[in-house]
Amino acid sequence: SSDVVRRDRFSGGPAREFLSSMDADRRIFAADIAVDRAHVVMLAEQDVIEDEVAGEILAALDEIEAAGHEALPEGEDVHAAIETAVIERVGPEGGKMHTARSRNDEVATCIRYRLREDLLDAVAATVALREQLLSTASEHTRTVMPGYTHLQPAQPTTVAHWLCSYEQAIARDTERLLDAYERVNRSPLGAAAFAGTTFDIDRERTAELLGFEGIVENSMDASSTRDFLLESVTALAAHATTLSGLAEDVIVFANRGFVELSDEYASTSSIMPQKKNPDTLELVRATAGEAAAGVNGLLTTLKGLPRAYNRDLQSATPYAWETVDAVLDATDVVGGAVATAEWPEEFLAEAAGEGFSTATGVADLLAANGLPFRTAHEVVAVASERGADRDAVDAAAREVLDSPLAEYVDPDAVEAALDPTESVASRDSVGGPAPAAVEAYLGDAEDQLAA
Ligand code: ARG
């Protein structure tokens, strides 16, 4: 057939390897078989090709699928190689498979088909991680720990409140992935090279057979756009960025002895026998860089491409696969590391009071008893230079207000406000760290996940 001749024209050139996407196409081998099947069924239903030929092509596709990507004949890409394999089995009639389509709409359809699966895996991974974070949180609603701003001791919080802060962020990551999925899940098949076809095809039918939610209508856009890759990879990069923050927190906590990673998620040093390093989380932190590189790779590859199909697009696709794989692995590792880590409660409670971290609570207490908050802030600021106890606050009151603390507030209440556990329990506003507030969050979040 002329198809075979066309390919032979390009068979031996020095740029052959350079042009080939065969290796990267391993990822869309199964997708291409599915797309071929749907297209052939539609062509037969529309009487564009004979049922008998369609049957032979479908049988050949079964064989080719069973033999796998490695068994494919030579080809510039998986689409060409599978077509050659069909023709090898069916004869020239096998060339009817490529009626009314181009590799341009074919590859775009394959990428979307495969990426759908990857995005659903990513969604499942974020959901599993959230379940893990919530389950660990439910064991630590009363495990008081230091909270930081600027990496300086700020206010006491709990391990559960910290964990839920990431669970809530990852819930938005899940939403972004699902949002991307919606737009990935459209079929470009039937756009042909870019300009549609004279054959009486049914694009809705192939979309339906492949499980797509409708088509990408304009054939020039359908065959050339890769914005769906950008959107998916951006959603993955946002999630990787969330994970990198969590990883960095755990690295800092491990450094201070606030958390002990299980040996399975730590590494040793080849020379320093005492070392236990949080390498897994360092790699999670680095994954955000890889994902950002994926976004950047796509943006710079796609920027300024003219309509319609250009071969640059072949180089865009691997950024998506690399990012998906890296981010999926990182998500799983974070879940495992959190699930198996130990939180030394007594040590954490002690550390939670360091650096006069209850100062804000003392100022709040003075303000609740009638002092303007700004004045209360000043009293406690002066106290913080003298120490972090009741006597220091009393001395500060005498200095700033010219009267003893007891004139403004019950000194026992000040004593309580200075206690990290009391401090946490008193911050029971919605979304706050008090055990009751976190338990309310946990209940809602678990319900949402179950739904
Ligand atoms: N392998 C190519 C890709 O990934 C599809 C081939 C379309 N080639 C072409 N010269 N029109 O984009």
Residues whose N, C-alpha, C, O or C-beta is under 5 A from the ligand:
A	BS01	LIG	S21 D77 R103 N104 V107 L313 Q314
